[in-house]
Amino acid sequence: EQAVQQATQRYVHAQHSLETTATRRMWIASIALLVSGVLGLGAVAYSIGIIDEKRNELVQLRASIDYWERVARADLAPCGEDRLCATFEKNGPRYGNQRQYRAINLRAAPTAQ
């Protein structure tokens, strides 16, 4: 009977040790998942910031492209030293505080061949 009691005590001790180990591992896994989640959220927040920044940069670049496409289509030519000449819309609207600017004619688009 003493052998059965000792075996039971060893079994209870082993069961308790197993439960302690399992609980400890579950806590470690839970903490690891929590840390991973926090790091993941941090990465997402950082990425959203970068995406917004790049989106704003893209809007500026598109506006710049539109501007330079208009400049490229303007009917301009070099004239004199360090000067540009342009053909203007004769009766077109005037712009500026003192109405000193007029719209420049656009070059004819090249025909597709």
VMD Tcl script that draws the C-alpha trace (Angstrom):
set ca {
  {0.00 0.00 0.00}
  {2.91 2.34 0.65}
  {4.13 1.75 -2.92}
  {0.72 2.78 -4.28}
  {0.75 5.91 -2.10}
  {4.27 6.83 -3.28}
  {3.26 6.23 -6.90}
  {0.18 8.42 -6.38}
  {2.32 11.19 -4.88}
  {4.77 10.97 -7.79}
  {1.82 11.10 -10.20}
  {0.34 14.15 -8.39}
  {3.76 15.86 -8.40}
  {4.27 15.07 -12.09}
  {0.76 16.30 -12.90}
  {1.37 19.55 -11.00}
  {4.73 20.02 -12.73}
  {3.12 19.42 -16.12}
  {0.34 21.92 -15.38}
  {2.90 24.51 -14.23}
  {4.97 24.00 -17.38}
  {1.90 24.20 -19.62}
  {0.67 27.36 -17.88}
  {4.10 28.97 -18.16}
  {4.32 28.13 -21.87}
  {0.83 29.50 -22.49}
  {1.78 32.76 -20.77}
  {4.97 32.99 -22.82}
  {3.02 32.32 -26.03}
  {0.38 34.89 -25.06}
  {3.02 37.53 -24.35}
  {4.78 36.71 -27.64}
  {1.49 37.10 -29.52}
  {0.77 40.38 -27.75}
  {4.22 41.76 -28.58}
  {3.84 40.59 -32.19}
  {0.44 42.29 -32.40}
  {1.78 45.56 -31.01}
  {4.74 45.47 -33.41}
  {2.39 44.68 -36.29}
  {0.13 47.60 -35.41}
  {3.18 49.85 -35.18}
  {4.32 48.73 -38.63}
  {0.84 49.37 -40.06}
  {0.69 52.85 -38.50}
  {4.16 53.66 -39.85}
  {3.20 52.36 -43.30}
  {0.03 54.47 -43.34}
  {2.14 57.54 -42.62}
  {4.51 56.72 -45.47}
  {1.61 55.98 -47.83}
  {-0.02 59.34 -47.07}
  {3.30 61.11 -47.58}
  {3.86 59.38 -50.92}
  {0.26 60.08 -51.98}
  {0.80 63.81 -51.34}
  {4.08 63.67 -53.23}
  {2.32 61.97 -56.15}
  {-0.33 64.72 -56.26}
  {2.42 67.35 -56.39}
  {4.30 65.49 -59.12}
  {1.16 65.12 -61.23}
  {0.51 68.85 -60.92}
  {4.11 69.51 -61.92}
  {3.76 67.21 -64.94}
  {0.59 69.01 -66.02}
  {2.38 72.35 -65.71}
  {5.41 71.23 -67.72}
  {3.19 69.65 -70.39}
  {1.52 73.05 -70.85}
  {4.93 74.73 -71.04}
  {6.08 72.17 -73.62}
  {2.99 72.83 -75.78}
  {3.33 76.63 -75.57}
  {4.41 78.36 -78.78}
  {7.74 79.68 -77.48}
  {11.00 80.39 -79.28}
  {14.36 81.79 -78.22}
  {14.88 85.35 -79.36}
  {17.57 87.84 -78.52}
  {20.06 87.07 -75.81}
  {18.60 85.19 -72.84}
  {15.04 85.96 -73.93}
  {11.98 84.03 -75.00}
  {9.39 85.10 -77.52}
  {5.85 83.77 -77.71}
  {2.78 84.10 -79.86}
  {-0.24 85.30 -77.90}
  {-3.95 84.96 -78.29}
  {-4.74 88.33 -79.88}
  {-8.11 88.93 -78.25}
  {-7.67 86.49 -75.38}
  {-8.30 87.33 -71.76}
  {-5.67 89.08 -69.68}
  {-4.43 87.92 -66.29}
  {-2.47 89.31 -63.36}
  {-2.98 92.17 -60.91}
  {-2.42 94.77 -63.60}
  {-3.71 92.56 -66.42}
  {-0.15 92.36 -67.74}
  {-0.29 88.68 -68.79}
  {-1.96 87.13 -71.81}
  {-2.48 83.51 -72.77}
  {0.17 82.02 -75.06}
  {-0.93 80.11 -78.14}
  {-0.37 76.40 -78.08}
  {1.55 74.63 -80.80}
  {-0.44 72.47 -83.14}
  {-0.43 68.86 -81.99}
  {1.64 66.61 -84.26}
  {-0.52 64.46 -86.48}
  {-0.37 60.72 -85.95}
  {1.12 58.87 -88.90}
}
mol new
graphics top color blue
foreach p $ca { graphics top sphere $p radius 0.5 }
foreach p [lrange $ca 0 end-1] q [lrange $ca 1 end] { graphics top cylinder $p $q radius 0.2 }
display resetview
